[in-house]
Amino acid sequence: MGFIKDTKVGSAVTDAARAIQEGRTVFLYRFNVPASNSSFSGPVSGAAEVIEGIERRGWRLAEMAYDGKQSTNGAVMLLFRLPPPMPAPEPPVHPQRQMEQQAPQWQTPPQWQGR
């Protein structure tokens, strides 16, 4: 990558890490579109690298939108969310207890109860 692209990615990753440290669950990042991409179809220089860098910090891209009025060539608004925490795994069941849990439960027939 070039110096400017590296700087943009580094800044985005730093901001994403700071948001996690602050306890945020949502991170909104504005990426100004480079001038070379203003009227051409194709990849937006640096955008994929910014998204990849932020996702490496644990964020997941939830939504994105283009705003043509935020800067000279427009801006891409990237909304990231932290995935929900994974539930703790259940402790393993001891084999003897597992057999007890699976054993049929016998019940006294109603006509024999009270004898």
C-alpha positions, -999 to +999 in steps of 0.1 A: +000+000+000+010+036-004+018+060+024-016+078+023-035+046+022-015+031+050-021+062+071-059+061+065-060+024+074-039+029+105-061+058+116-093+038+111-079+008+130-067+030+159-102+046+161-118+012+161-096-001+189-103+030+209-140+025+205-137-010+219-117+003+249-144+029+256-170+001+257-188+010+225-209-016+206-214+005+175-187+023+155-195+047+126-166+055+103-167+080+074-143+072+045-138+100+020-137+087-015-104+095-033-106+119-063-094+093-087-126+072-082-151+100-086-165+091-120-152+056-127-165+022-120-142-001-100-127-005-066-125+025-042-089+029-033-083+020+003-120+013+012-115-025+014-083-021+034-101+001+059-130-024+063-106-053+066-085-035+092-115-026+113-129-061+111-096-075+123-102-056+155-134-076+161-160-053+145-184-066+118-196-043+090-234-040+095-244-013+070-228+011+046-241+041+026-228+067+001-231+103+008-222+125-022-222+157-002-199+150+027-167+157+007-156+168-028-159+133-042-184+119-016-180+097+014-188+061+023-204+058+057-195+025+074-215+012+103-198-015+123-212-035+153-195-058+177-209-093+175-227-105+206-205-124+231-205-161+228-223-179+256-201-199+280-200-236+271-219-259+295-196-280+317-193-316+306-216-341+324-200-369+343-207-402+326-224-417+357-247-387+360-254-388+322-266-424+326-288-414+356-303-386+336-311-409+307-324-437+329-362-443+327-381-427+356-405-452+372-437-440+387-460-459+411-493-466+394-522-446+409-540-477+422-509-487+443-502-453+458-509-451+496-503-488+502 
